[in-house]
Amino acid sequence: MSVNSLRRTMLGLIAAAPLSGLIACGYRLRGMVDLPFKVIAITGNPSPPLRADLQTAILTGTDAKVALNPKDADLILEITNDVNGREILAYNSNGQVSAYRLNIRVGFRAFDMAGAEVVPEAEIYMTRDMDFSVSTVLATDVQIQQFLSLMRRDLAIQILRRVAAAAKSPRARAF
């Protein structure tokens, strides 16, 4: 065996070791959300960006469709509140703001056409801290919008995962 082929073999083994470790421990990338519902209606009063992110998450991350009319849906996802906020996190030595905390709070519930609750009233809360500089105010505004957009997308996927988990869990029987 030549030195080059031995070197290639060793580099291949070194590169494959972390991958085989991840496979052995059961790691896998998140795939699609497995919902037992075929048509979902979004009701309540979500903000237009959150509604768009929920629709995108449903259409691209599940096998379900989005219904415009709640009467045509298997599941009704009702957004009860959708609040974006920003709070001051820190000041610099001149007394100017140097950091903000962005937060989004989304309340929701889900029920089927028979009126049975799939997910009772629940709330998801997400925060993200960001630095702020007075010299780059316009760039910071763009960055805030980008952060909020990414947070909303993540919240939409989390809502769908929570609905999927609740739909699969056995319900407690009332005696």
Secondary structure, DSSP 8 states (H G I E B T S, - for coil): --HHHHHHHHHHHHHHHHHHHHHHTT---------S-SEEEEEE---HHHHHHHHHHHHHHSS-EEESSGGG-SEEEEEEEEEEEEEEEEE-TTS-EEEEEEEEEEEEEEEETT--EEEEEEEEEEEEEEE--GGGHHHHHHHHHHHHHHHHHHHHHHHHHHHHHHHHS------
